[in-house]
């Protein structure tokens, strides 16, 4: 790789959905689905932070 080469693009986790063909109800359902995934990811972040906090407290960091 040369210094002038741009860094490689990060892969997308979700495929981009074409929104122009969807109706309002379909868009609302899509948003709800994405929000559910966001909520799941945020819960995992909180779980991992709690675990790290417990480990830090145990080892008196």
Residue, then its C-alpha position, 0 to 999 in steps of 0.5 A: x500500500x502506498x502513502x497516497x492511497x486512501x484508507x480502505x472503507x469500513x464495511x457497512x453492517x446494514x444494507x442500505x434500503x431504498x426508501x423512495x418506494x416505501x409507504x408511510x406505514x412501511x417506513x414506520x415499521x422500518x424505523x421501529x425495526x431499526x429502533x429495536x436493534x438500537x435498543x438491543x445494542x445500547x443494552x449490550x453497551x450498558x451490560x459491558x460497562x457494568x461488567x467493566x465497572x465491577x471488574x474495576x471495583x474488584x481490582x481497585x483500579 
